[in-house]
Amino acid sequence: MGQTISQKILARASGCESVTPGEIVWAKVDVLMSHDPCMPGVASVFKKEFGEQAKIWNPERFILIPDHFVYSADPQANQNIRVMREFAREQGVKYFYDVGTPAYKGVCHIGLAEGGHTRPGEVLLGTDSHTVTAGAFGCFAIGLGITDAAYALGTGEIPLKVPTTIRVNYHGEQPQQVQAKDLILALLRELTVEGATYEAIEFAGPVIDAMSVEERMTMCNMVVECGAKNGIMVPNQATLDYLAARTTVPFNVVEADADAVYSRVVDIDVSTMQPLVAKPHSPDNVVSIDTLQQVEISQAYIGSCTGGKLADFVAAARVLQGRKVAIPTFAVPATKEVFHQLIVTRIANQSIYEILTAAGVNLSSEPGCAACCGGPADTFGRINQPISVISTTNRNFVGRMGHKRANIYLASPYAVAAAAVRGTITNPVELLGTPS
């Protein structure tokens, strides 16, 4: 019986020729990541279970990235990062991207990729549900809890149930106003937030093959909103080129067998697709943007692991160039590298940085998760009043970005930028022509 990509990776990691969905395997961990909300708990459990003087399994494969509450006066947030610093020092952690240092990156999921830690064929664990983003590089990447992370940190292995796999094929000619965010929202509408519980989602098809690295990351990033264990795809040439510039660690690209068995196959034709929006208060409450035309919006937000990459800001800039925002609009680059790219990347002789700031966007020079996860009251862009917000982020549950009575609409960078200009939800196709 043929094996899916996820099955093949777990078979390799557990020393088996093949594995079966539902089977429990002991998988060797290639990379483990933790960040500031969870690391104090991981460190506490690790020391309790393995001893105060215990050493972690591999100080070169444990990655520490503060990102959630990094720019805040909140004492608990600051204490969490102090715990990370102390643990990294005690353990000799090689890759600690500490805030306030030249090494600092920003959002952990994008920082992992920039640091060359997301390699095909590997098992990558992280103490954040959106660790699944790394599946864009052909690795089995999953989020896990504090206790499991502490165990993996001490032993270098983890017990995992092999997931069944849903195959999703995207085909057709992608319209100019449609982005990866729209494509994954289309799948959420199909599967709902529970439709892929503890399953792998394997992306394929000519649309996926042609996607940029960053758009592929957006696709895998949001599979967890369907309840999926992981998202994964075969690296295309753009992805291999990206990796070649960032890592010298050998890796193996894994592809599914031709006779691999899937629990379900979903085919999505993008040819006639219009931009999509997830209405409050669930990522699967998805409708065509044209059904929401003229819905008033009070604030716009561009950022997060889903929508704070360079490609996301380039898209927003295509809409914003030569225009002014009509509502408060906040933008947070996912990483320092993204922020620097905003300065050097140009459209029609203007940098992305210049386009955004000239349009009146409140652009943060401090990368991180910021308002995506709410955070302390002084978080940049946080929703502190009951208003309607359109955002490039990944979740719109009650209270997700701050105020519990805020209404959050999820959309692509194109659509968020269009709403920022008009003050109402707007199909970006209306603004992707000549600036006005």
Secondary structure by P-SEA (a helix, b strand, c coil): ccccaaaaaaaaaacccccccccccbbbbcbbbbccccaaaaaaaaaaaccccccccccccbbbbbccccccccaaaaaaaaaaaaaaaaaccccccccccccccccaaaaaaaaccccccbbbbccccccccccccccccccccaaaaaaaaaccbbbbcbbbbbbbbbbccccccccaaaaaaaaaaaccccccccbbbbbbccccccccaaaaaaaaaccccccccbbbbcccaaaaaaaaaccccbbbbbbccccccccbbbbbbcccccbbbbccccccccccccccccccccbbbbbccccccaaaaaaaaaaacccccccbbbbbbccaaaaaaaaccccccccaaaaaaaaccccccccccccccccccccccccccbbbbbcccccccccccccccbbbbbbcaaaaaaaaaacccccccccccccc
